[in-house]
């Protein structure tokens, strides 16, 4: 199942009030977890992250990379 959202991001600190918000489209896929869950980036920064798929096998929660 796919969901599409329009997201607006702004830096939370008052000293960056002059930096405009950035808008982007976000696609959410059910049963996926992004690790790390919280990421703070400035323009031009990059981050490595992992996508984990959640599934239930024999009644137990399993994470598949």
KEBA-432554 format. One record per residue (C-alpha): x, y, z. Coordinates in steps of 0.5 Angstrom, whole numbers, plus 500, padded with zeros to 3 digits. Layout:
// KEBA-432554
XYZ
...
// end
This chain:
// KEBA-432554
500500500
503507498
501514501
504520498
504527502
506534501
511536507
514542509
520543513
523549517
529549522
526550529
531555532
530562532
537564529
535561523
528564522
531567515
532560512
526559508
522552509
523547504
517543501
518536498
513530496
514524501
512517499
510512505
510505504
507501509
511496514
517500513
522503518
527508517
533508521
535513524
528515525
530523526
535526522
537533522
540536515
542542512
542544505
547540501
548535507
547527506
546521511
546514510
540510513
537503513
530501511
527495515
521491513
517489518
513482518
510477522
513470522
510465526
506470530
513474532
515481529
521480525
525486521
528484515
534489512
// end
